[in-house]
Amino acid sequence: DPLNPYGDFQTMIKITCILKPGGFLFLGIPVNTEDLLQYNLHRIYGPIRLPLLYRNFHVVEMLGMGMARQRGVGWIQPFVVLQNKIGCKSS
């Protein structure tokens, strides 16, 4: 697969169309103090990419942010509850 640096954002936009306005999305993603795109199936979110990923959602709760970092990998993976802010208009 060729690397698609926007594939995760494209998928989140598709989810806003599938999920009704006000609907909830439960998501677990790796976060760190810096952004890292290793390959299509593994991205680590930092201060730049994380707000872009959540831009169409309201962050209801982030669980696990206080957990100790995973040994040797330098990132944590919190459980995030998001609420759809926009939905998608039918065509």
C-alpha positions in Angstrom: 0.0 0.0 0.0 1.2 3.5 -0.8 1.4 5.7 2.4 -1.8 7.8 2.8 -1.1 10.4 5.5 -4.7 11.6 5.4 -6.4 8.2 5.5 -7.2 8.4 9.2 -8.9 11.9 8.7 -10.8 10.6 5.7 -12.1 7.7 7.7 -13.2 10.0 10.6 -15.2 12.1 8.1 -16.9 8.9 6.8 -17.7 8.0 10.4 -19.5 11.4 10.9 -21.8 10.4 8.0 -22.5 7.0 9.4 -23.0 8.1 13.0 -26.1 10.2 13.6 -25.6 13.7 15.0 -25.1 13.4 18.8 -24.1 9.7 18.4 -21.2 8.3 20.3 -17.9 6.8 19.1 -15.7 4.8 21.4 -12.1 5.0 20.2 -8.7 3.8 21.3 -5.6 5.4 19.7 -2.0 5.7 20.6 -0.9 9.2 21.8 2.5 10.7 22.5 4.1 14.2 22.9 4.9 14.1 19.1 3.1 12.9 16.0 4.4 9.9 14.2 3.2 8.2 11.0 5.0 4.9 10.7 2.9 3.2 8.1 -0.8 3.1 7.1 -1.8 0.8 9.9 0.2 2.5 12.7 0.0 6.2 13.6 0.8 7.8 16.9 -1.0 11.0 17.6 0.5 14.1 19.1 -0.3 17.8 19.5 -0.8 18.4 15.7 -2.7 15.4 14.4 -4.9 14.7 17.5 -7.0 17.9 17.3 -7.4 17.3 13.6 -8.7 13.8 14.2 -11.3 15.0 16.7 -12.3 18.2 14.8 -15.9 17.0 14.0 -16.5 15.5 17.4 -16.9 16.7 21.0 -14.5 14.9 23.4 -16.8 13.6 26.1 -14.2 11.6 28.1 -10.6 10.4 27.9 -9.9 7.4 30.1 -6.4 6.1 30.8 -4.4 9.3 30.3 -3.0 8.9 33.8 -1.7 5.3 33.1 2.0 4.7 33.1 3.5 4.7 29.6 3.8 1.4 27.9 7.3 -0.1 28.7 9.8 0.6 26.0 7.4 2.1 23.4 7.1 5.7 24.6 3.3 6.1 24.0 0.0 5.5 25.8 -3.3 4.4 24.3 -6.2 6.0 26.1 -9.9 5.1 25.6 -11.8 8.1 24.2 -15.5 8.7 24.1 -16.4 11.1 21.3 -19.8 12.6 20.3 -20.6 13.5 16.7 -21.1 17.2 16.3 -22.1 17.5 12.7 -23.6 14.4 11.0 -23.9 14.3 7.3 -26.6 15.6 5.0 -28.5 13.2 2.7 -28.1 13.8 -1.0 
